[in-house]
Amino acid sequence: MKKNTPEISNKEKFVTYFDVLNIIACLAVLILHHNGIVWQFSKSWSWRISLLVECAFYWAVPIFLMLSGATLMNYREKYSTRTFFKKRFIRTVIPWLCWSIIILIWKVSTGQITLESYNMLYIMNLILGNKVENVYWFFMTLFGIYLCMPVLANLVKNRKVLWYIVGTAFIMYSCFPVINQIIGINMSITIPVASGLIIFPVLGYLLATMELRRKTRFWLYASAIMATMFRYIYTYIWSYRTETTDVSIKGYEKFYSVLLAAAVFVLIKNIKWDSILKQKGKRVLHVLASYSFGIYLIHMIVIYYELRLFNKTTSMWSWRTIFVPMTYGIALCIVWALNKIPVIKKIIGR
């Protein structure tokens, strides 16, 4: 890898490969959420293909976290910590809370949720416990990472420490749990500074501010493919043995997830976007990327009505293929329309 690499310029209004990563991660999330059949084990080709999709697109959430690190860890060069938290609160916390309430009201009205009480504490527990919308689990992880940013921001000039965090997290939380599962030993060391999914924002910042040699990139891609194949084969074998979809090595922090997310990040970064796209094309990508957060907030509502209006089941091939871009398109149009309403625009996260 090359050492003396430039930092991301603060003068740039947007970085094209960030926008591309944002868009494809959004699409990957939709692909995974259209692939729910993977959790309904059956000895069929449909299930085998669904497992392949699950393994191949598992980088979706990690990429979003890597982008958070790549774009926010150097925030001190642009504004104060107070401003940082103010921006994050307005752009993520308020939209999450508002849409949690909206979805709760919608699910109660459609019979998806039955409230045991109208007590405010009970309702807040539903929201904070991700019992209103399961896919909103992501926000608690994201908010935790935001709270770590003032500490991580002080380390951006000390790359050795950042690599130490990544290396320690990868060994202790990405590799050891899988090794323990395979060979049947119980070896666990808790390292708070490297726990959870903190590896992704740190790794995202490091990879965004350095250039990997071609040979290094090749080994990263090869490692990601082999790691993904390992997860598929392991899960396939143990699922057939237990006749239920095996989740014993499942987890975003696992080594196959880290390698795959890093490979996708580096692959997209190293495409020569300037020679592929004109300035107008880059602007279009930037606008599309700005809608991803809103799409994430509402896409489960779109999925709910698609299943009913088009009389689809999650096991159908059409649901897992052509309905993915359809869901994206419908959600995109809704978010675009909502952004035309000044008050709503503030809670759609754009």
C-alpha positions, -999 to 999 in steps of 0.1 A, spaced: 0 0 0 11 35 -7 19 56 24 18 93 17 -17 95 4 -38 127 5 -68 132 28 -103 136 14 -106 172 4 -130 192 25 -136 215 -4 -153 188 -25 -190 191 -24 -194 153 -30 -173 123 -38 -187 102 -67 -177 68 -54 -192 77 -20 -225 83 -39 -222 51 -58 -215 31 -26 -245 48 -10 -268 38 -38 -257 2 -43 -258 -3 -5 -294 10 -5 -302 -15 -33 -285 -43 -15 -306 -36 16 -337 -40 -6 -324 -72 -21 -318 -87 13 -353 -76 25 -368 -92 -5 -349 -124 2 -367 -134 34 -372 -169 21 -336 -176 32 -349 -179 68 -375 -205 57 -353 -235 52 -362 -260 25 -342 -285 4 -349 -266 -28 -331 -246 -54 -350 -215 -43 -335 -217 -8 -300 -225 -21 -302 -194 -44 -316 -173 -15 -287 -183 7 -263 -173 -21 -280 -139 -23 -278 -135 15 -241 -142 15 -232 -122 -16 -251 -90 -5 -242 -91 32 -220 -60 27 -250 -36 26 -251 -24 62 -213 -25 67 -209 -2 37 -232 24 52 -212 23 84 -179 26 64 -193 56 47 -201 72 80 -165 68 90 -152 80 57 -173 111 57 -174 120 94 -142 110 112 -125 142 100 -154 164 110 -132 186 132 -116 200 101 -150 214 91 -169 222 123 -170 218 161 -182 188 180 -213 206 191 -222 213 155 -214 177 146 -240 164 171 -265 190 161 -263 180 125 -265 143 134 -295 149 156 -314 168 129 -305 145 101 -309 111 117 -323 111 152 -354 133 144 -363 114 112 -358 80 130 -381 91 159 -407 107 137 -409 77 113 -410 53 143 -441 71 155 -456 72 120 -450 35 114 -464 26 149 -496 45 142 -498 29 107 -492 -6 121 -518 -2 148 -543 10 123 -536 -19 100 -537 -45 127 -500 -54 125 -494 -42 161 -518 -44 191 -510 -19 218 -512 -33 254 -512 2 268 -512 38 257 -487 47 284 -459 68 270 -432 48 287 -446 16 271 -446 32 236 -411 45 240 -399 10 250 -415 -3 218 -396 23 198 -363 20 216 -365 -18 216 -369 -19 178 -404 -36 182 -421 -11 159 -400 -18 128 -373 -45 130 -351 -30 103 -347 1 124 -322 -18 146 -296 -1 125 -302 33 141 -291 23 176 -258 10 162 -254 42 141 -261 65 171 -236 46 191 -210 51 164 -218 88 163 -211 90 201 -177 75 194 -168 100 167 -153 127 190 -128 101 202 -121 87 168 -117 122 153 -88 127 176 -71 97 161 -73 106 124 -37 117 124 -25 86 142 -32 59 117 -13 33 135 -38 35 164 -67 32 140 -51 2 123 -46 -13 158 -84 -9 164 -92 -26 131 -67 -54 136 -77 -61 171 -114 -61 163 -108 -83 133 -89 -109 153 -110 -109 185 -145 -103 171 -143 -113 134 -122 -145 135 -121 -159 171 -159 -165 174 -160 -184 141 -129 -204 151 -144 -211 185 -176 -224 168 -158 -247 144 -133 -263 168 -156 -262 198 -136 -242 224 -147 -212 244 -121 -185 242 -135 -150 246 -116 -117 254 -136 -85 257 -119 -54 242 -143 -25 246 -124 -1 223 -127 -25 194 -161 -41 201 -194 -39 183 -193 -27 147 -167 0 153 -144 -17 129 -165 -5 99 -163 33 104 -127 31 112 -119 9 83 -140 31 60 -120 62 69 -87 43 65 -95 29 31 -110 62 19 -77 81 27 -52 57 13 -44 39 -20 -39 1 -21 -15 -13 -47 -30 -35 -74 -15 -66 -59 -30 -58 -25 -64 -52 -40 -62 -85 -58 -56 -104 -26 -84 -85 -8 -109 -94 -36 -97 -130 -35 -100 -132 3 -135 -117 2 -146 -143 -24 -132 -172 -5 -146 -159 28 -180 -156 13 -178 -191 -2 -168 -204 33 -199 -188 48 -221 -202 21 -207 -238 23 -207 -238 61 -243 -225 64 -254 -248 36 -240 -279 53 -252 -272 88 -286 -260 76 -291 -294 59 -280 -312 91 -303 -293 114 -331 -287 88 -332 -250 97 -312 -221 84 -280 -221 104 -270 -188 120 -242 -200 142 -216 -179 124 -239 -152 113 -230 -116 121 -219 -84 105 -187 -83 126 -176 -118 113 -145 -120 91 -164 -128 59 -185 -96 63 -155 -74 70 -135 -87 40 -165 -85 17 -174 -50 27 -138 -38 24 -135 -54 -11 -167 -37 -23 -156 -4 -9 -121 -6 -26 -135 -20 -58 -160 9 -63 -134 34 -51 -109 23 -78 -132 26 -107 -123 56 -129 -156 74 -125 -142 106 -140 -137 89 -173 -171 71 -172 -194 99 -160 -198 135 -170 -205 162 -144 -242 159 -151 -241 122 -144 -223 127 -112 -249 152 -101 -277 127 -108 -259 101 -87 -255 126 -59 -292 134 -59 -301 97 -59 -277 91 -30 -293 119 -10 -326 99 -12 -312 67 2 -318 75 38 -355 83 31 -359 51 11 -345 31 40 -370 48 63 -401 39 43 -392 9 21 -409 -16 45 -442 2 40 -438 0 2 -430 -38 6 -461 -43 27 -484 -29 1 -466 -45 -29 -471 -79 -14 -508 -73 -10 -516 -53 -41 -497 -76 -65 -507 -108 -46 -471 -118 -42 -454 -142 -17 -418 -139 -7 -409 -173 -22 -417 -161 -58 -388 -155 -82 -404 -123 -94 -406 -109 -58 -368 -115 -53 -358 -101 -87 -379 -76 -106 -397 -63 -75 -364 -51 -60 -359 -22 -85 -397 -16 -84 -396 -11 -46 -366 12 -50 -384 32 -77 -416 35 -58 -399 45 -26 -377 70 -45 -408 87 -60 -424 89 -26 -394 104 -9 -390 128 -38 -426 139 -34 -423 142 4 -392 164 -1 -414 189 -19 -433 195 13 -411 218 36 -423 204 69 -420 168 58 -386 174 42 -372 178 77 -382 143 88 -373 124 57 -336 128 64 -324 144 32 
